[in-house]
């Protein structure tokens, strides 16, 4: 395949890779933050008057964040990455985006929210690096599979 990673791949295939990545990100993130992780976050953020409870919260903003992260992951992965390394490179890009996005978010919270717990930052950033790497790996596998079919 040529330098342009999307050459030869149908728009439907590219959309499936992006949507598949979003599903992994959103499902795992939503289940963690609204499910078992909600107890941790609700307990740690209980002393912050403006903090909303995680349990039972609206998934709308999280969905928008995850859609943006999946799109960025997709665009960075298909741009010039070697075909033989798509899953590994996707995992790297996903983990890096998870680090940048969640660390930026949490550091901003430390600036504007008095009492933002450091343990929340450590747990949240770790979670999002791992989740980003997993979602990027899945996306890389989907793209590699599609590429083998078109080769």
C-alpha positions, 0 to 999 in steps of 0.5 A, a space after each residue: 500500500 502507498 504512503 496514504 494509509 486510507 488509499 484503497 480502503 472504502 469509506 465504510 471500512 474507515 467508518 467502522 474502524 472509527 466507530 469500533 474505537 469509539 464503542 470500546 472507549 465509550 463503553 469501557 469508560 462509561 461502565 467504569 466511571 458510572 459503574 464500579 469506578 463511581 464509588 471511588 470518584 464519588 467518595 474522593 470528590 465528596 468534599 468538593 461542593 461543585 462536583 457532580 456524582 458520577 453514579 447516574 450522571 449523563 453520558 452526553 459530555 463523555 460521549 462527545 469527549 470519546 468521539 473526539 478522542 477516537 477521531 484523533 486516534 484514528 487520524 493519527 494512526 492512519 497517517 503514514 504508520 506501517 501496515 505491519 505495525 498497525 495494532 502496536 502503533 494504534 496502541 501507542 497513539 491511543 495511550 499517548 492521547 489518553 495521557 495528554 487528554 486526561 492529564 490536561 483535564 486533571 491538571 486544569 482541575 487542580 488549577 480551578 477546583 480547590 481540593 481536587 484530590 491528587 489520587 483522583 488525578 493519578 487513578 484517572 490518568 492511569 485509567 485513560 492511558 490504559 484505555 486509550 492503548 486498548 482502544 488504539 490497539 482494537 482500532 489498529 487490528 480493525 484497520 490491519 484486517 481491512 488492509 489485508 482484505 484489500 491487498 
